[in-house]
Amino acid sequence: MNPKNSGPTGRKPDRRREFHITRHPGYVPEDAIREFLLQRQDEVTLRGVAEEVETSHETVRGFIEGDRVTRSTTIWKFSKYYLDFHPVGYVAERKPSPDDPPSGVTVPLPQLKEVLREPGLGSAEQNLELLVELAKRFPDEVPEFADRLKEWLKTVVAAEYLGSSPPKRPPRRRQRKSSNG
């Protein structure tokens, strides 16, 4: 193997693509958590999310809206909650293209259920079974979500081989209360 070709497949690594992958709550970016909590809020309400995370609904609302400083222990809880719903972990790709999304923006990988766009676990599992069966028997009759699934799986595999933990958030400094008096 040529030393220049030292990627996991023996080929040159793709320098245009950069991946982040982690299962550690300290490395999940706040923007990804905030976006997830917004989606989850649509599914189970703000109070439902607060109950699942075991915190107050005002704390969840404040974090989502970004109108107050959230304690690091609470962000840790939110990160663990995010990872409970993302079994692969936090996987993101920094987009190299000048198209949408903007170049250099790290975009979290959607959950598999979002890729399949099927309501319910049973339907999603049936579609995955159908995909495998059709791929074995009739390669020309693959369902319409097959390309999205293939890209999702390829990105996860690439992130597992080439990924690094995203940069850790800097520690937050507490602001001192001003004494007017």
Secondary structure, DSSP 8 states (H G I E B T S, - for coil): --TT--STTSS---TT-EEEEE--GGGS-HHHHHHHHHHHHHHH-HHHHHHHHTS-HHHHHHHHHT-S---HHHHHHHHHHHHHH-TT-EEEEE--SSSSS-TT-EEE---HHHHHT-SSHHHHHHHHHHHHHHHHH-GGG--TTHHHHHHHHHHHHHHHHH-B-----------------
